[in-house]
Amino acid sequence: MTESTAELKAQILTATRDYHKHVTQDTTFRPGITPILPSGAALDASDRAALVEAALDMRIAAGHASREFERSFARTLGLRKAHMTNSGSSANLLALSALTSPQLGDARLRPGDEVITVASGFPTTVNPILQCGMTPVFVDIELGTYNTTAERVADAIGPRTRAIMIAHALGNPFEAAPIAALADEHGMLFVEDNCDAVGSTYQGRLTGGFGDLSTVSFYPAHHITSGEGGCVLTDNLVLARIVESMRDWGRDCWCEPGESDTCRKRFAYQLGSLPEGYDHKYIFSHVGFNLKATDLQAKLALNQLGRLAEFGEARRRNWTRLREGLDDVPWLLLPSATRDSDPSWFGFVITIRPDAPFQRADLVRFLESRKIGTRLLFAGNLTRHPAYLDRRYRIAGTLANSDIVTERTFWIGVYPGITTEMTDYMVESIRAFVAGRS
């Protein structure tokens, strides 16, 4: 890059930061007028500049920034390998699909195998099980934590159960260590859906490090964002190689984009029934996908990663202020952290008690009328949705609490874009509504 080009680039990035300040200068909160979103991205001038810099570099596919982010993110979570994907949903599909690889021998998952999962949550934790031809085994959750327990998982294990795939609920860790121990004891594989919980800890360890594979989402609602995007992480180098292959069309080659002979044996392989010397760049060892992200996404995610601790602190602060402000309000079941955990919260969950003189819909409508955004606890009981009515699954025990969530639970936001004023306004609004029903 010539000096004049470098100077011009610096001028553009400076102007980008100035532009960001100009378009975001009015941050005045007006109760009842300014929307309080339940979730969203916390983007600053450096994020906007990172996107513009990536565009100026014209790295429109996965490249150097993607590899740099993968290395940095893996180090942040204390794992050996991370592979960025185009979404968290794709990360879940990729993770479970990787466990079907013939390269795993007898340990591989096969069609008809059972996978224990939670009935109440987001569907993309469950959909890969069905998409891979396996059978979900649904377990219930605990009200308050909104997670299942190791005891429920243990009770769900049957002769065909081969894996566990569970998500941490709204940033609140499930009992990851006991469930990982169960998986080891029974020779099962374990996928830890960490999409809502990056930065949370269980028994002093970061979530995302308990499973054979873990997944993350970088959608704007999550702890850091790349716009769209996700990631699969692992400490297992064999699984990491399978994940990379299946993400990248199923190819056997591991050359980085733009490289051609990393292994020094490009024309020396004989695999399958291909002729000896067939170009390794076009040998495929898996029936894979194309689930890669781009360097534009990676540049943004890399910049956001430097603020992960700041974001987690804000989420915990907002959650605690809501919890303390609503502590004595009748008819509301308030959330609680799983024992031995420190959640980096995704949302603040409220369940209406059965003896309340109002319904969930009444409180939700009131809050929405005040520009306070609400969301249900995702799908509630998935088995009640049209998409799953004719699907094969097994239920272990009852789904009584999942049904309660479907009928009486919702959540409000704690993401870093929510200020103390906004949090206090949410507390004031909920207290005013409940007081009016007393």
C-alpha positions in Angstrom: 0.0 0.0 0.0 1.5 3.3 -1.0 1.7 6.2 1.5 -1.0 8.1 -0.3 -3.3 5.1 -0.3 -2.7 4.5 3.4 -3.5 8.2 4.1 -6.7 8.1 2.1 -7.8 4.9 3.9 -7.1 6.6 7.3 -9.1 9.6 6.2 -12.1 7.4 5.2 -12.0 5.6 8.5 -11.8 8.9 10.5 -14.7 10.2 8.5 -16.6 6.9 9.2 -16.2 7.4 12.9 -17.3 11.0 12.7 -20.3 9.9 10.7 -21.2 7.4 13.4 -21.1 10.1 16.1 -23.3 12.3 13.9 -26.1 9.8 13.3 -26.1 8.5 16.9 -25.7 11.7 18.8 -29.3 11.8 20.1 -29.5 9.2 22.9 -32.1 10.9 25.0 -34.5 8.3 26.6 -38.2 9.4 26.4 -40.3 7.1 28.5 -43.2 5.6 26.5 -41.8 7.0 23.2 -38.3 5.6 22.9 -38.6 1.8 22.2 -36.8 -0.5 24.7 -35.9 -3.4 22.5 -35.7 -6.9 24.2 -32.4 -7.5 22.4 -30.1 -5.9 19.9 -26.5 -5.2 18.9 -24.3 -2.7 20.8 -22.5 -1.1 17.9 -20.1 1.9 18.2 -17.9 3.9 15.9 -15.1 1.3 15.9 -17.6 -1.3 14.7 -18.7 0.9 11.8 -15.1 1.6 10.9 -14.3 -2.2 11.0 -17.0 -2.9 8.5 -15.8 -0.1 6.2 -12.2 -1.2 6.5 -13.2 -4.7 5.4 -15.1 -3.3 2.5 -12.1 -1.2 1.5 -9.9 -4.3 1.6 -12.4 -6.0 -0.7 -12.1 -9.3 1.2 -15.7 -10.4 0.3 -15.2 -14.1 1.1 -13.7 -15.9 4.1 -10.0 -15.1 4.4 -7.5 -13.6 6.7 -10.0 -11.8 9.0 -12.0 -15.0 9.4 -8.9 -17.0 10.4 -7.8 -14.2 12.8 -11.2 -14.2 14.5 -11.4 -17.9 14.7 -8.0 -18.1 16.5 -8.9 -15.2 18.8 -12.4 -16.5 19.7 -11.0 -20.0 20.4 -8.4 -18.5 22.8 -11.1 -16.4 24.5 -13.2 -19.5 25.3 -10.1 -21.6 26.1 -10.5 -24.1 23.3 -8.2 -25.2 20.5 -10.3 -24.8 17.4 -13.1 -22.5 16.2 -14.8 -22.6 12.8 -16.9 -19.6 11.8 -20.2 -20.2 10.0 -22.9 -18.1 8.4 -25.3 -18.4 11.3 -25.8 -20.0 14.7 -28.4 -22.3 13.3 -25.9 -23.5 10.7 -23.4 -24.0 13.5 -25.9 -26.4 15.2 -26.6 -28.2 12.0 -22.9 -28.5 11.3 -22.0 -29.7 14.8 -24.5 -32.5 14.8 -23.8 -33.5 11.2 -20.0 -33.7 12.0 -20.9 -36.4 14.6 -22.2 -38.6 11.8 -18.9 -38.7 10.0 -17.7 -42.2 9.0 -14.2 -41.0 10.2 -15.5 -41.5 13.8 -16.0 -45.3 13.2 -18.3 -47.0 15.6 -18.7 -43.8 17.6 -20.5 -42.0 14.8 -24.2 -41.1 15.1 -26.5 -42.8 12.6 -30.2 -42.4 11.5 -32.5 -43.7 14.1 -30.2 -42.9 17.0 -31.8 -40.9 19.9 -30.5 -37.5 21.0 -31.7 -36.1 24.3 -32.7 -32.4 24.1 -35.0 -29.9 25.7 -38.6 -29.4 24.7 -38.8 -25.7 25.6 -36.4 -23.6 23.6 -35.4 -22.4 20.2 -36.1 -24.9 17.3 -32.6 -24.8 15.8 -31.2 -26.9 18.7 -33.7 -29.6 17.8 -34.0 -29.4 14.0 -30.6 -30.8 13.3 -31.6 -34.0 15.1 -34.5 -34.4 12.8 -32.6 -33.3 9.7 -29.9 -35.9 10.4 -32.6 -38.6 10.6 -32.3 -39.1 14.4 -35.0 -39.1 17.1 -35.2 -36.3 19.6 -35.9 -37.3 23.2 -37.5 -34.4 24.9 -37.0 -33.6 28.6 -38.7 -31.0 30.7 -37.1 -27.9 32.4 -37.2 -26.3 35.8 -39.2 -23.1 36.3 -37.0 -20.3 37.5 -33.8 -21.4 35.8 -35.6 -22.6 32.6 -33.0 -25.3 32.2 -33.2 -29.1 32.4 -31.3 -31.0 35.0 -28.7 -33.8 35.0 -31.3 -36.0 36.8 -33.9 -35.5 34.0 -31.2 -36.3 31.3 -30.2 -39.4 33.2 -33.8 -40.6 33.4 -34.2 -40.1 29.6 -31.3 -42.4 28.6 -32.5 -45.5 26.7 -30.9 -48.3 24.7 -30.8 -46.2 21.5 -29.7 -43.0 23.1 -26.3 -41.9 21.6 -26.0 -38.1 22.1 -27.1 -35.1 24.1 -27.7 -31.6 22.5 -28.9 -28.9 24.9 -28.9 -25.1 24.9 -28.1 -22.8 27.9 -31.4 -21.0 28.5 -31.2 -17.2 28.0 -27.6 -17.1 29.2 -28.3 -19.2 32.3 -26.0 -22.3 32.2 -27.5 -25.7 32.6 -25.7 -28.3 34.7 -23.0 -28.7 32.1 -20.4 -30.6 34.1 -22.8 -33.4 35.5 -24.4 -33.7 32.0 -20.9 -34.0 30.4 -20.0 -36.7 33.0 -23.2 -38.6 32.1 -22.3 -38.5 28.4 -18.8 -39.9 29.2 -20.2 -42.6 31.5 -22.7 -43.8 28.8 -20.4 -43.3 25.8 -22.6 -40.6 24.3 -21.6 -37.5 22.3 -22.4 -34.1 23.7 -23.2 -30.9 21.7 -23.4 -27.8 23.9 -25.5 -25.0 22.4 -23.8 -21.9 23.8 -25.5 -19.5 21.4 -27.2 -17.5 24.2 -24.5 -17.7 26.9 -21.1 -16.6 25.7 -19.2 -15.3 28.8 -21.3 -17.3 31.3 -19.6 -19.7 33.7 -20.6 -22.9 35.4 -18.5 -24.2 38.3 -15.9 -21.5 37.4 -15.5 -22.7 33.8 -16.7 -20.8 30.7 -19.7 -22.4 29.0 -18.9 -23.8 25.6 -16.0 -25.9 26.9 -18.0 -28.8 28.3 -19.3 -30.5 25.1 -17.4 -32.5 22.5 -18.5 -29.6 20.3 -20.1 -26.3 21.2 -21.9 -23.7 19.1 -22.3 -19.9 19.2 -24.5 -17.4 17.3 -23.4 -13.9 16.3 -26.9 -12.7 15.3 -27.4 -9.1 16.5 -29.4 -10.3 19.5 -26.4 -12.2 20.9 -23.5 -11.4 23.1 -21.3 -10.2 20.2 -22.4 -9.8 16.7 -21.2 -10.2 13.1 -24.6 -9.4 11.7 -25.4 -12.9 10.6 -22.9 -15.5 11.7 -22.0 -18.4 14.1 -19.3 -20.7 15.2 -18.5 -24.3 16.1 -15.8 -24.9 18.7 -13.9 -27.9 20.0 -10.8 -29.1 21.8 -10.9 -32.3 19.7 -8.6 -31.9 16.7 -10.2 -34.9 14.9 -13.7 -33.3 15.3 -12.3 -29.9 14.3 -11.0 -31.4 11.0 -14.4 -33.0 10.3 -16.2 -29.7 11.1 -14.0 -27.8 8.7 -14.5 -30.4 5.9 -18.3 -30.5 6.3 -18.5 -26.7 6.5 -16.4 -26.3 3.3 -18.4 -28.4 0.8 -17.2 -31.7 2.4 -13.8 -31.4 0.8 -10.8 -33.4 2.0 -8.3 -30.6 1.2 -7.5 -28.2 4.1 -5.8 -25.4 2.1 -6.8 -21.9 3.1 -8.6 -19.9 0.4 -6.1 -18.8 -2.2 -3.6 -21.6 -1.3 -3.0 -24.7 -3.4 -0.6 -27.2 -1.9 -0.4 -26.8 1.9 0.1 -30.6 2.3 2.8 -30.8 -0.4 1.0 -33.8 -1.8 -1.7 -32.1 -3.9 -1.3 -34.6 -6.8 -0.2 -37.6 -4.8 -3.5 -38.9 -3.2 -5.5 -41.9 -4.0 -8.8 -41.8 -2.2 -12.1 -43.6 -2.8 -12.1 -45.1 -6.3 -10.6 -42.0 -7.9 -7.5 -42.3 -10.1 -4.2 -41.9 -8.3 -3.0 -38.3 -8.3 -6.4 -36.8 -8.6 -6.3 -33.1 -7.5 -6.7 -33.1 -3.7 -8.5 -29.7 -3.9 -11.4 -31.5 -5.5 -11.6 -34.7 -3.4 -14.6 -34.8 -1.1 -14.6 -37.0 2.0 -18.0 -35.9 3.4 -21.4 -35.0 2.1 -21.0 -31.4 3.3 -22.4 -27.9 3.0 -21.1 -24.4 2.2 -21.7 -22.7 5.6 -18.8 -20.3 5.6 -19.0 -16.6 6.7 -17.2 -13.7 5.1 -14.3 -11.4 6.1 -16.8 -8.5 6.5 -18.6 -10.5 9.2 -15.4 -11.6 10.8 -14.0 -8.0 11.0 -17.1 -6.9 12.9 -17.0 -9.9 15.2 -13.3 -9.4 15.9 -13.9 -5.8 16.9 -16.9 -6.9 19.1 -14.8 -9.6 20.8 -12.7 -7.0 22.4 -15.8 -5.7 24.2 -17.1 -9.1 25.4 -16.3 -8.5 29.1 -17.9 -5.0 28.9 -21.1 -6.5 27.4 -21.3 -9.2 30.0 -20.9 -6.7 32.8 -23.8 -4.6 31.3 -26.0 -7.7 31.0 -25.4 -8.7 34.6 -26.0 -5.2 35.8 -29.3 -4.8 34.0 -30.5 -8.2 35.1 -29.6 -7.6 38.7 -31.4 -4.2 38.7 -34.6 -5.8 37.3 -34.4 -8.6 39.8 -34.0 -6.3 42.8 -36.6 -3.9 41.5 -39.3 -6.6 41.1 -38.4 -8.8 44.0 -41.5 -8.1 46.1 -44.0 -7.9 43.3 -46.8 -10.5 43.8 -47.9 -13.1 41.2 -44.6 -13.1 39.3 -42.2 -15.9 39.3 -38.8 -14.2 38.8 -35.7 -15.9 37.3 -32.8 -17.4 39.2 -29.3 -18.5 38.3 -28.5 -22.1 38.1 -26.5 -23.2 41.2 -22.7 -22.8 40.8 -23.2 -20.5 37.8 -22.5 -16.9 36.8 -24.7 -16.1 33.8 -24.0 -13.5 31.2 -27.8 -13.0 30.8 -29.6 -13.0 27.5 -32.9 -11.9 28.9 -35.0 -11.5 32.1 -37.7 -14.2 32.3 -41.0 -13.7 34.0 -43.7 -16.4 34.6 -47.2 -15.4 35.7 -48.2 -17.5 38.7 -51.4 -19.5 38.3 -53.3 -17.5 41.0 -52.6 -14.1 39.4 -55.7 -12.0 38.5 -54.4 -11.4 35.0 -53.0 -13.3 32.1 -49.6 -13.1 30.4 -51.2 -11.4 27.4 -52.6 -8.6 29.7 -49.1 -7.7 31.0 -47.4 -8.1 27.6 -49.9 -5.8 25.9 -49.5 -3.2 28.7 -45.7 -3.3 28.4 -45.8 -3.1 24.6 -48.2 -0.1 24.8 -45.4 1.6 26.8 -42.8 0.7 24.1 -41.2 -2.0 26.2 -40.4 -4.9 23.9 -41.2 -8.4 25.0 -40.6 -11.9 23.7 -41.9 -15.3 24.6 -39.5 -17.9 25.8 -38.9 -18.8 22.1 -41.1 -21.8 21.0 -42.3 -22.9 24.4 -43.1 -26.6 24.2 -41.9 -27.5 20.7 -44.0 -30.6 20.5 -47.1 -28.4 20.3 -46.0 -26.7 17.1 -47.4 -27.6 13.7 -43.9 -28.4 12.4 -43.4 -31.3 14.8 -46.9 -32.8 15.0 -46.1 -35.6 12.6 -42.4 -36.0 13.5 -41.0 -39.0 15.4 -39.8 -38.2 18.9 -39.9 -39.6 22.4 -40.9 -37.7 25.6 -39.1 -38.7 28.8 -41.3 -38.0 31.8 -43.8 -35.1 31.4 -43.5 -31.7 29.8 -45.6 -30.0 32.5 -43.2 -27.1 33.0 -42.7 -26.7 29.3 -46.4 -26.3 29.0 -46.4 -23.6 31.7 -43.7 -21.7 29.8 -45.9 -21.9 26.7 -48.9 -20.5 28.5 -47.5 -18.0 31.1 -43.8 -17.0 30.4 -42.2 -14.1 28.6 -39.0 -12.1 28.9 -37.7 -8.5 28.6 -34.3 -7.2 27.7 -31.0 -6.8 29.5 -28.7 -6.3 26.5 -26.0 -3.5 26.7 -28.0 -1.0 24.8 -30.5 -0.8 27.7 -29.6 2.0 30.2 -30.4 2.4 33.9 -33.2 4.8 33.0 -34.7 2.2 30.7 -34.4 -0.6 33.3 -36.0 1.6 36.0 -38.9 2.4 33.6 -39.5 -1.3 33.0 -39.6 -1.9 36.8 -41.9 1.0 37.3 -44.2 -0.1 34.5 -44.5 -3.7 35.7 -45.1 -2.5 39.3 -47.8 -0.1 38.1 -49.6 -2.8 36.1 -49.6 -5.3 39.0 -50.6 -2.7 41.5 -53.6 -1.8 39.3 -54.8 -5.5 39.5 -54.5 -5.8 43.3 
